[in-house]
Amino acid sequence: MGSNGHTEAFAPVLAALTTMQSNVDRAQKGKAHEYLENFQKSTDAWTTTFSILHSTDAPVEAKLFAATTLKGKIIFDLHQLPSETIARLRDSLLSLLSQYRAGPKPIRTQLCVCLANLAIQMTEWKNVLQLVVSTLGTDSQSIASVLEFLHVLPEEVTEGRKINLTEDELVSRTQELLEENADQVVSLLTQYSQSSATAAKDPQLLECITSWLKEVPLNDIVNGLLLNTIIDSLSEDGPFECGVDCLCAMFRETREVDECLSVIQTLYPRIVSLKPRLAVAAEEEDTDTFRGLTRIFAEAGESWVVLIARMPEQFQTLVEAILESAARDKERDAISMTFNFWYEFKQYLTLDKYMQSRLQYVDTYSKLVDVMMVQLEYPKPESANQKDLFDGDRDAEEKFRYFRHQMGDVLKDCTEVIGTTECLAKAFKALESWLNAHASQSSAGQIPEWQKLEAALFSFRALGRMIPPDEQIILPQLMPLIVQIPDHEKVRFQAVMALGRYTEWTANHPETLQPQFNYITTAFDHRSREVVKAAALSMRFFCQDCASLLKDFTAQLQQFYDNVLDRLPMQSQEELTEGIAAVVAAQPVEHTYEILKLFCDPLMKRFMTMAQSATTKKQTELLADSIQLLTIFIQWVQIQVPEGQQHPAVKYCQEIFPILSTILDNFPQSSPIQERICRCWRYMVLSYRTAIAPLLPQLADKLAAGFTDSRQGCFLWASDAIVREFSEDKGRIDQGTLDAIFNFYQQQATTFLRILNDLPPEELPDIIEDFFRLALDVFDFYPTRALPSSLTPSILSASCTALTLLSQEPLMATLHFLRDFLMYGGPDPPVSTYPAFDENDSTTTSADGSSLPRSNPPELQHAVRSLLQSNGIGESLVQRCLTGMMYSFPAGCIPDASGVLLALFQMLPTDSAAWTAGTIALLPQGSVSEPERERLSRNIGQRIQSGEVRKVRTLLQDFCAGFRRRNVAPREGLGRLEGGRFRFAG
């Protein structure tokens, strides 16, 4: 081979790869990356990749790149080759596999994937397995390539949707490659496993078995010699993990227990025979073996859980093995693998049908509670530093905290099986035992064996939501003990949090409120920041659930609230405020105004003081966060006021509105303040609904002026609340108010369109999202006004511009707007009710004047169709949706984009088909083959003619998905498919 000549042929590729791996500037790497991307899609790549793979001079990295590129060519670009060359391509791949049979393994794997994908597409190749085995051979040097091919073949066939075959062709090929070869594969793997002791321990063999488990009858595996090979692999270090994977995959294939009963009966004794190895692995601290065995038992239990519930005695040994796995896991490294089994098993045991099984396993779940309470204990540090319990290992600390909450969920599962009293009694017993043993030796901050006490409190806290509010046995004894526990940071934290979980019980037992309440309020003065935050959270629950007991103590609560508020972090301020607001909401209507004023006036004074001195970014952000506290009061104080009576909360909102407006005017450049004030105004509307009408003119003026001046989307977000609450389908809204609100929307829409005219959409993602969410509600609630509006064509044009974005949120908002808009072009509206098109039409209103479900009036349907057929709007929508689906839309947007296309085809099938063909014609040359283009057009025409328009959606989704996989195009530089610049002259 003339290596120099061949090297020169692919020298640019090697140079680009070297650039990508070297320490050069970003621009050079960008050029190299672009060159390699273009190379991978070119026709020259076919010959160049083979040249690199045959070269003796090319580095391993280049050969791996060549093998990976060849895989992509076979999957996506096979149409670039003449059909008569496909057989030669197959022979060349077999030759390369023979050349690389000894490795490197990554290259050999890629070549096997190449051959597998070629086999899928080369439908005339019928003797795939026979040819591969006969060509590569089964000797010790070649068997690795054969096993690698067998391993990847089922996986590649299963992922066959990325191959450009029809569904019928793929089903037929799957049967030929997998089902018809299953017996031969089992025979081949069995022969290899028996050929030598080394072969029986080969991890590749186990990987092959795992890969083919879905394709071969399980009886052929478990009743043959391969099961011994799998079980024996668990005694060897090398193949151990592969053996575990294989067994667990086998369990998953037996989930249909009635169909697989004979397989399970064969597997079960082999599995439980592994149980003694748990103790050995734990004693020897062999964590890998212990994890593997735990996984085997846990996944077997999950797969056979219904059978265990039906036959509790026969499967008790397996359940005991899972319990032992949890109990012996000192490192807490494997215990989480058992959690799902305990949950799934509980789901069956709590059914009446399995009551007998539940009685048999009550003792098991009782022992599980004991295990969990031990595992919940914080570790004792090896050093004397009690403040660093994990000896500096922060990952272990985070992992422990995460596992604790999972273990808390397991305790809840146990409660459902053994009963709340029994489970709670265990926590009480642990707490009582500690008090009897260590209470006399304890002092503030110095508590012996505090880990046991804290674990008992955590378990008590975890059970909180499971205990009924009328529990009379354990809690009356337990509550007095908790408030007497000596002070220790972690113990106090857990005690405070635990009390917050039982506030519903406390509300039913008011005699216990005072000691608990005092215990929590004193925790606000604790030196630990974590304890203070726990106190704020628990206080929220106390105030919310015991509001009726606290409503007569508003003066004391206000004084407490005012004293502690500034000492709390912002999240805790909000939590405490939510609790206090719940107490205010519980007041009689006639006292609501004065109590709301009592708590909120100090907040307003605080805002004004902060606003006068806020000059730095940090100060303005603090002011913005503080305004959220006022919003919380507005969110929570929602009361029923008799019709015709002034709403006390609205009265207070009218008083504070000028202050909020002034703060807004004084901080025109502060987005956080604007967002918080808009949020406050929004909740005024959402909380008090049409009662806010007296404030509506001022509010609309400030929202319109604020959006014009600031160009912030929060003003549109707040405007949306007005549109929703004061809509046409609310029968009691007068026409003057409806006209004013729609004019207010048009003013906001005009401002938005001007902004979009001035700035590129990439700079306005949040505003675009907020506007189209507003527009969606306007078109849903004011359709008879919005559809004929002169702004609608510009809004549709703006939506086309918005679809050029890459961010999911604004895209989703735009697509949702378009889907609702297009529904007005058909018989059914996007909402279940809307007002009569003709106010005198009594057939669309009930006796009380409320709206009834109805069809879209012909006038609205015609308006939508006319809009789509004028000014190229329909064509632009098709082009933008298809282009996004092919190139740029996030995966989450694809269903809605295809939904827009479906709506267009349902409304204007002929036009939409022409617009689709026009868009496909604009695609870059060579990105779509002519037969594929013709097939799409033909299939769309057939679906339209047969009346199966809904199937066009699937055709377009599949076409776009295939195009996207084959053409990994950059998100810019799309030539004539780039979105045009938005223009608005209004």
N, C-alpha and C positions, 0 to 999 in steps of 0.2 A: 504494500500500500504506500503510495506517495504521500506521506504524512504532511509534508510542507504544503503541497498543493491543496490538500483537504483542509489544513488549518487555515490557509488564506481564505477559503470559501466561507468559513464561519468566524473569521477574525473579528468582525464588528460585534457579533453577539458576545464573544468572549470579552471584548473590550468593555461593552456595556455592563456585563456582569461584574467585571473587576471594579468598574466605577461604583456600582451599587454597594460593593462590599468594602470600599476604601474610604478613607477619611478625607472626602472632598466636600466642596460647598454644596448647598442645597440645590442650586440651579443646575449644576452638572448632574447631580443624582436625578433631578426631575427630567432632564433630557434623556438620560439613560433609561429611566423607567418608561417614558413615553415610547422610546425606540423599541424596547422589549415588548410592550403591549401591542404595538403595531406589528411587530415581527410574529407574535404568537397567532395573530389572526390572518397572516399572509399565506399565500399558497406556497411561497418559498420555504416556509417552515417545515413542510413535509420532508423535503430532501435534506435540509440543514440539520434537523434533529437526528436523522439516521447517520449523517456524517459525523456529528459529535459523538454519538453513542458508539460508533465503530472506531473512532480515533483512539490511538494509543497515547496521544499527547494531551488531550483535553483533560482538565482537572475534574475531580469527582463532582464538585459543585456544579460545573457546567453540564455534566452528564445527567445529573439529577434534574436540572432545569430542562434539559432536552426531553427527558422521559416524561416530566410533568406536562410540558408543552404538547408532546405527542398524545398524551391522554386527552387533553382538551381538544386537539384536532380531531381525534376519532369520535369523541362525544358530540361535538358541535359542528365540525366542518367536513364530515365525510362526503357531503355532496360536492365538495371541490374536486374530488377525484373521479376519473372515468370509471364506470362500473366494472370494466374488464381488468382494472388494476387492483381491485379489492382483494382478490385471492393472493396476489403477490405481496400485498401488505401483510396479510395473515402469515404467510411463510416467513417474511422478514422478521415479524415479531417473534415467531417461534425460534428463529435463529438467534435473535438477540437474547431471548430467555435462556437459551442453551449457553450463550456466551457469558451471561451474568449469573449462572446457576450458583456460583460460590459467593455472590454478593458483588458490591455492597447491597445490603438488604433493602434500603429505601428505594434504590433504583430497580431492583428485582420486583418489589411490590408494585411500583408504578407501571412496570411493563406488564405485570399480570393484570392490573386494572385495565390497561390498554387492550389486552387480548380479550378480556371478559366483555368489555363494551363493544368491541368489534364483533364478538360472537353473538351478542344480542341483536345487532343491526344486520348482520350477514345472514339473513334468513335462509338462504340456500345451503348454508353450512349445517349439515344434519348430524355428523359424527364428531361433535366438538370434543367430548371427553375422550373418546377413543384416540383421536388424532393427537391431542395434547399429550396423553400418557405415552403413546407409542413414539412420538417425536422426541419428547424430553427424556423418557426412560424412567425407571423406578429404582435405579441403583442409588447408593448412599449419597453420591454427589448431586444427582439430579432430582431426587425426591423432594428437596426443599422447594424447587420451582413448581412442581406438581401440587404440593400441599398449599403453597401460596395461592396458586390459581384456584384451587378448590375452595379456599377460604374466602376469596373476594367475590367469586362468581355469584353466590346467592345474594350477597349484599348489593352488588351492582344491578342484578335483575330486579331486586326489590325497589331500588331507587330508579327504576326504569323510566319514570315520568320525565327525566331530563333528556331522554333519548327521543329523537324525532320519529317516533313510530305512532301509529294509531292505537287506540285502546285495544281493538281486536287483535292487531298484530302483536302487541305486547303480551296479551293473555296467551296467545298461541305460542309465542316464543318462550314464555315462562314455563309452560307445560313441557315443551321440548327439552329445554336446558335443565330444568330442575326435577319435575315429577318423573320424567321418563328415565332420568339418570340416577334416581335416588338409590335403587338397589345396588347398582354398580359402585356408587360412592361408598356405601356401607361396606360392601365386600372389599373394596380397595383399602379402606381405612382399617378394617379388621385384619387383613393380611399384613399390612404394615405394622400394626401394633404387636403382632405375634412374631415379627421377623427377628427381633432382637430385644434385649433388655433396654438398650439405649433408645430404641424406637418407641417403646412403651412409655418412656419418660419424656418424650419430645413435646414441648409446649405447642409446637405447630400442629401436632396431631389433635390435641385437645381443642385448639382454636377452630380447626376444621369441623370437628364434631359439633361444637357450639354453633357454628355458622349454618350447618345443615339440619339442625334440630327441627326447624319449622317445616322442612321439606320431606323428611323421612318419617315413617311410622315409629313412634316411640318404643313400641314393643320390640322392634328390631334392634334397638339399642340396649334396652334394659334386660332383654332375654338373651342377648348375645354376649360375646367376649368383651365388647367395648365398655360395658358397665364396670367390669373388674378393672380395666385400665383407668377409668375415671376415678374410681374409689382409691385405687393404689397410688394415684398421683398425689393424693392428699398426705401421703407419708414421705414425700420428697420435697425438698426446698425449691428446686428449680421449677417444676410444673405445678406447684401448689396453687398459686393464684389462678392459673388457667383452669385447673380442676374445679376450684370454687366457682368460677364464672360458668363453667359448663354445667355443673349441678344446678345452679340457680336458674340458668336458662331452661333447664329441663323441668324444674318446678313450675316455672311460668307457663310452660306448655301443658301442664296438667291442671290448670285452674278449673277447667270443666270437669269437676271431680267425678260426676256420674259416668262420663264417657271414658275417663282414664282410671277407673277404680283399680283395674288389674295392674296397671303401671305403678300406681301409688302403693299398692300392697307389696309389690316387688321392691320398690325403693325404700319404703319406710324402715324395715329392719336394718338395712345397710346404713341409713342415716343415723338412727338412734344408737347404733353401735359406736358412733364417733363420740358420744357423750363423755366417756371417761377421759378423753383427751383434753377436755376443757380444764379440769383441775390441774393436769400436768402442765399445760401451757401457762396457766395463771401462776403456778408455783415457780416455773422457770422464767417467768416474765417474758415469754415469747409472744410479744404483742401481735405480730403478723399472723401467727397461727391462731391466736385467740380471736382476732377480728374475723378471720376467714371462717372459723367454726361457728362463731356467733351469727355471721351472715347466712351460713347454710341453714342453721336451725330457724332463724327468724324468717327467711324467705320461704322455707318449707311451710312454716306455720301460716304465713300470709296466703300462700297458694292453696292450702288445704283447710282454711279456717272453717268453712261451712261443714266440712267432713268432721272436723274436731268437735264442732258443736253438736253434730248428729251422733257421733260415736265417742263420747268423752273418755270412756275407760280405755279404749283401744289406743288413743293418741295421747294419753296422759304423760308418757315418758318424753314425748317431744315438747310438750308445754313445760315440763319440769326442766328440760334442757335450756329452754329460752329463759326461764326464771333464773336458773343458775348462771347463765351468761351475764344477766344484768347484775346479779349479786357479786360475782367474782371480778367484775371489771373495775379494779382499783384505780386505773388511770382514766376512767370515764371516756375511753376511746372508742368503745364498741357498743355501749349501752343504747345509744340512740337508734341503732339498727333494730332494736326490739320494740320501739315505741309504736310503730304502725301496727304491729301484730296485736298488741294489747288493745289498741283502739278498735281494730276490725273485729277481734274476738268479742269485745264488749258489746259491739253493735248486734251481734247475734244472741249473746247471752241475755240481753235485756228484752228480748222478744218472748212473749208468753209461750210460743212454740217450743222454746229451748229451756224452760224453767228447770227441768231435771238436771240438765247440764250445768245450769247456773249454780244450783245447789252443790254440785260436785266440785265446782271450781271457786266457790266462795273462799275456801281456805287458801287457794293459790293466789287470789287477788289480795287477800289479807296479808299474806307474806310479801307480796309485791309492794304494798304500802310500807312495810318495814324496810324493805330494800331501798325504796325511793327516799325515805327519810334519812337513811344513812348516807346515801349518795348525795343528798342535798347539802351535807355539811361542808363548810369551808375547810380547805386543807390546813394543817398545822405547819407553819413555815419551818424549814430546816434551820434557819438562822433565828436569832432572838428577836428580830424585828417584826413586831406584830402588825405594823402598818404595811408590810409588803408580804402578803400571804403567799404569793406565787414566785417569790425570789427573783423578781424582775422580769418574769416571763409574761409579758402583756397579752400575747396571743392566747396563752393558757387561761388567763383571767377572763378574757372576752368569751372564750369558748365555754368556760364554766358558767358564766352568767347566762349565756344563750341556752345551754343545756338545762339549767335550773328551771327555766320557764317551760321547756318541753316536758321536764319531769313533773312540773305542776299540772300539766295537762293529763299526764298518766294518772296522777292522783285523782283527778276528776273522773277519769274512766273507772278507777277502782271504786269510787263513791257510788257510781251507778250500779255496780255489781253487788257490793257488800252492804250498801246502805249508808246514808249520811251519818247516822248516829255512831255506827261502828268506826267509820273512818275518822270522824271528828274526835272520838274517844281516844284514838291512838295519838293524835296530836296533843290532846289534853294530858294523857298519861306521860308523854315525853316531857311536857312542860312541868308537870307536877313532880316527876322524878328528879328533874334537874333542881327544882326549888328545894326539895327535901334534902338533896345531896350537897348543894353548893350555895344556897341563898345566904346562909350564915357567914360564909367566907368571902362574900362579895362586897365591894365598895364601888363608888362611882368611878367608872373607867377601868376597874380591875375586876374582871369576872372570870373565874376558872371555868374551863370547858365551855366557853361562850359559844363555840361552834354548834354544840348540841342544842343549846337554847335557841339560837338563831334559826337553825334548821327546823325546829318544832314550830316556831313562829311563822316561818316561810310556808310550811305545809298548811298551817292554819289559815294563812292568807290565801293560799292557792285554792282552798276549798270554799272560799267565801261565797262565790256565786252559785254553789251547789246546795247550800244550806237554806232550808225554807225559813221565812221570816217568823214562823210560829214555833221554832225549835225550842223545847222546854227542858231538855235533859242536861246537855253539856254546856251550852253557852252561858246560862246563868251562873255556873260555877267558874267558867273560864274567864269571863270579862273582868271580874274583880282582880284576878291574878295578874292579868296583862298590865293593868295600870299601876301595879306595884313592882314591876320588874326593875332591878337596878339599872343605872344608866351606863350604856356602852354604845358607841356610835352605830355599829351595824345592828345591834340588838334593838336599839331605840328606833332606828330606821324601819326595821321589819315590824316592830310592834305598832308603830304609827300607821304604816301601810296596811297592816292587817285590820286594824280598827276601821279603816276607810272602806273595807270590803263588806262590813257587816252593818252598814248604816240602815238598810231596810229592816233588819232585825231590831236595831236600836229604836227605829221609829215606832215599832210595835211594843217596845218595852221602855217607855219614857223614864222609868225610874233609874235606868242605867246611863242615861244621857249625860248627866252632869259630870261624873268622874271621867268619862271618856273625853268629853268636850274640853275639860280642864287639862287633861293629859296632852291633847293635841295642841291647844293654844300655847301651853308652856314650851312645846317643841319649837315654836317660832323663835325662841330665844336661844336655841341650842347652838353650840359652837360649830357644829358640822353643817356645811352647806347642803349636803345630801338629806340630812334629817329635816332641815327647814323646807326643802322642796317637797319632801314626803308629807310634811304637815299641811302645806298649801293644797296638795292634791286630795288628801283625806278631808280637809275642811270643805272642799268643793262637794264631795259626796255627802258629808254630814248636812250641809246647808240644803242641798237639793232634796235629799230623802227625808230630812227632818224639818222641812220648812214650816210645816204647820205647828211644830213645837217651838220654833225659834222666832215666829213672826211677832211675838209680843216683846222681843228683846232687841228691837231695831236700834235703839239709842246706844246700847252697849256694843252691838255689832258695828255700828258706824264708827264709834270711837276706836275699837280694835282695828277695824279696816284702815282707818286713817293713820294709825300708829305704825302698822307693820308694812304698809304697801311699799314704801320707798326702800325697805330693806330686802325686798325680794327680787330675784331675777325676773325678767319679763314674762317668761312662760308661767312662773308661779303666780305673778300678779294676775295674769289672765285666768288661771285656774281658781284662785281665790275669788276673783270678781264674778266668775260664773256661779259660784256658790252663793255669794251675797245677792246677786241678781235674782236667783231662785227664791230667796226669802222675800225680796221686794215683790216679786210676781205673786206671792201667796197672800199679799195684803188684800183686804176688802177694797172694792173699786173706789169707794169714797175716800180712801186714804192713799191710793196709789200715787197721786200727784205729789203730795207732801213728802212721802217716803222716798220717791224717786228723786225729788229735789234735794232731800237730805243727804243722799249718797252722791249724787252727780254734781251738785254745785261745787263741792270742794275739788272735784276733778276738773271742772271748767276753769276754776281759778288757777289750778295747777297748769292747765294748758296755756292760759294767757300769760302767766309768769314765765313759763318755758319759752313761749313764742317771742317774748320781748327780749330775751337774752340769747336765743339760739342763733349762732353765727357760723358754727362749724358743721361739717357733715355729720359728725357723731351726735351733736346736739339736736339737729333736725330729725335724724333718724329716731332718737329717743322720744322726741315730741310725737312723731308719727306713730310709734309703738304705743305711746300712752293714749292716743286717741282711740286706739282699738278697745280700750277698757270701756269707753262710753258706748261703743258699738255693741259690746257684750250686754250691757244693760238693755239696750234697745232690742237685741235679739231675744232676750229672755223674758222681758216684761211684756208679754202678750196676753191681754185680758179681754174678756167679752164685755162690751158696753152696750146697754140698751139703745135701740135705734132712736135717733133724734137727740141723744145726749152727747155732749162734748167728750171726746176721748181724752182722759187725763194725760196719757203718755204723749199724744199728739200736741196737747197744750204745752207740755214741757219742750217738745221738739221745736215748736214755734219760737219759744224763748231762746233756745240755744242756737238756732239756725244762723242768726246774724253773726254770732261769735265765730262759728265754724267758717262762715263765708269770709270773714275778715282774715282769719288765719290762712285760708286758701289764697286770698289776694296778696298776702304778705310774703308768700313763698311760691312764686310762680315757677321757679325752676326746680322745686323739690318733688321729684316723682313719688317718694315714699309718703309724704304728707298728702299729696293729691290722691293717691290710691287709698289711703286710710279714710280720708274725708268722704270720698266717693263711696267707699264701702259702708260707711256710717249712713249716708243718705240712702243708699240702696236698701239697707235693712229697715230704714224708716218706712219705706214703701212696702217691703215684703212683710213686715211685722204688723203694720196697721192698715194695710191694703187700702180700700177706698176711703177709709176714715182720714187718710192723709191729704185728701182733696184740698182743704184750706191752704195747705203749704205748697200745693202743686205749681202754681204760677211762678213763685220765687225759685223753687227747685229747678224747674225746667229752664228758666233764664240762666241760672248759675251753671247748669250742666252744658248748655249750649255755648255760653261765653267761655267756660273753662276749656272745652274741647277746641274751640277756635284759637284760643290763646296758647294752649299748652301742647296740643296735638298728642295727647295721651289717651290710650285706649280705655282707661278706667272710667272716663266720662261716658263712653258708649256703653260700658258694662252697667253703670248705674242707670242710664237711660232705658236699657232693656227692661229693667224692673218696672218702670212706669208703663211701658207698652204692654207687658204681660198682665199687670193688675188692672189697667184701665183699657180693656179691649172691647171690641164690638160685640163679643158674645156675652158680656156682662150686661144683663137686661136693664140695670138701674142707672147706667151711665148716660147722661144727657148728651145730645148731639153736639152741643157747643164744646163740651169737654173733649169728645172724640175728635172733633175737627182740630182743636188746639193741639192735641197730642200727635195727630198725624202730621200737622204742620211742623211741630217740634222735631219729629223724626226726619222730615224732608230737609230741615235746616241742618241736622247732624249729618245726613247723607251727603248733602252738597259740600259741606266742609270736608268730609272724608274724600270725596271724589277730587276735590281741589288738591288735597294733600297728596293723593296718589298720582295726580298729574305732575306735581312738582318733584317728587322723590321716587327713586326706584323701589319696587316692592320689597327687595332684600333688606331695606332699612326700616320696614314697617310691619314686621310679622305680627306683633301683638295688636296693632291697630286693625290690621286686616282680619285677624281672628275675631276681635270684639265686634267689628262692624258687621261681619256676615252672621254672627250669632244674633245681633240685633235685627238685621234684615230678615233673617229666617223667621223670627217671632212676628215682625211686622207683616210679612206675607202670610203667615199662618192666622194672625188675629185681625188683620185689616186687609183681607185679600181684595175686596171690592174697591178699595182706594189705591192699594199698592200696585196692582197689576196694570191699570191704565195710566199710572203716573208717568210723566215725561222723563223722570229720572231712571226708570227701569232699564231702558236700553244701555245707558251708561253704567248702571250697576252690573248688568250682565257682562259688559265689556270688561269691567273691573274684575269680575270673577275669573275671566280668562287670563288676565294678567296675574291674579293671585295664584293660579294653578302652575305658574312657573317657579314657585318657591320650592324649597327642599324640606322645610320644617313641617312636621306632621300636624301640629295643632292648627295653624292657619289653613292648611290644606283640608283638614277634616271639616272645619267650620264652613269653608267655601263649598265643599262637596255636599255637605248636608243641606246647605241653603239651596243649591242647584237641584237636588233631588226633590225637595219640597216644592220648589218653584215649578218643576216639570210636571209634578202630579196635577197641577191645575190645568194642564193640557189634556188630561184624560177625564173619565167620568167621576173618579173618586178623589176627594180632597185629601190633603196630608193630615188633617186633623178631623176628629170624629164629628165635631159640630162647628158651624159658623153661622152668622146671621143670615136672614133672608136677603137675597139679592134685591128683591122687591119688598119693601117694608110692609106693603099692604097684602102680601101673599100669606094668608093664614095657614096654608098647608105646611109651612116650614117652621111654624112656632106653635108651642103648646099653649094651653089655656092661660098659664101664668106668664106668658111672654118669653120663656126661655127657648133656646135654640134646639132644634131637632136634627138628627143626622139627615144629610141630603146629598145629592149629586152636585157636581160643579155646573153652574149655569153655562149654557152654550157661549155666552158672551166672553166669559173668562177663558174657556177652552180656545176660542178663536183668537183671543188676545195673545195667549202663549204661543200658539202656532205661528201667528204673524210675526211676533218678535223673533222667533228662531229662524224664520225664512227671510228676514230682512237684515241688511247690513252685514251679512256673513256671520251672524252670531252662532247659529247652529253649527256651521262648518268649523268655526273657531273652537267651540266646545268639544267637538269630536276630536279635532286635532290636538288640543291641549290634553284631553284625557288619555288618548292613545299614546301620545308622546310621553306623558308622565308614567303611564303603566309600563312602557318599554324602557325608559331611561332613568327616571328620577324619583318617582313616588316611593315613599317608605311602604313597607309591606302592609302596614295597617290601613293604608289609604286605597289599596287595590279594590277591595269589595265595593266601596262607595263609588270609586271612579267607574267601575264596570256597571254599577247601578245607574249612574247618570247615562251611560251609553245605552243601557237597556231601555230606559225611559224614552230616550230619543228614537230608538228603533221602534218602540211600541207606538209612538205618536206619529213619526214620519219615517216609515221603513225605507221607502225608495230613496228619499233624500239622504237619510243616514248612511245607507249602503254606498251611495255615491261619495259622500264626504269621507267615509272610511277608505274607499279605494284611492281617493285623492291624497289622503294622508300617507298611505302606504307607498304611493308613488314618489313621495318626497324623501323617503328613507335613503341613506347613503348607498351608493352603488356597491353591490356585492354583499350587502348585509342580509338580504333576503333573496333566495333563489326564485327564479321565475315560476317553477312548478309549485312552490309553496305559496307564492302570491296568488296564483290562479286557483289553487285549492281553497284558500280562504275565501276568495270572491265567490267561487262556485258554491261552497257550503253555506255562506250567508244567503245567497240567492235562493237556495233550496229551502232553508229554514223559513224565509219570508213567504215563499210560495205555498208551503205546507201549513202555514199558520203557527209554526213553532218558534215564534220570535224570541221567546225566553231562552232558547238554546243558543241564540247568537251571543249572549253574554259569556257562556262557557267557551265558545269558539274564540272570542276576542281575548279572554283571559289566558287561554292556552297559547294562542299565537304570541301575545305580549310576553308571557313567561318564557317561551322558547327563544324569542328574539333577545330578551334580556340576558338569558344564560349564554347565548352564543356570542353576543356582541357586548363585551364589557366596555361600553363607550364612556368617555368622560362626561361629566355632567355639564360641561360647557363645550362650545364649539360644535353645536349640532347643525350648523349650516342653516338651511331654509326652515328648519323646524324650531329655531329659537323663537321665544315669545316676543311679540312686538311691544314697543313702548306705549304705555297707556296715555291717552290724551283726553282731556275734558275741558270744554269751553264754557261751562256754566259758571 
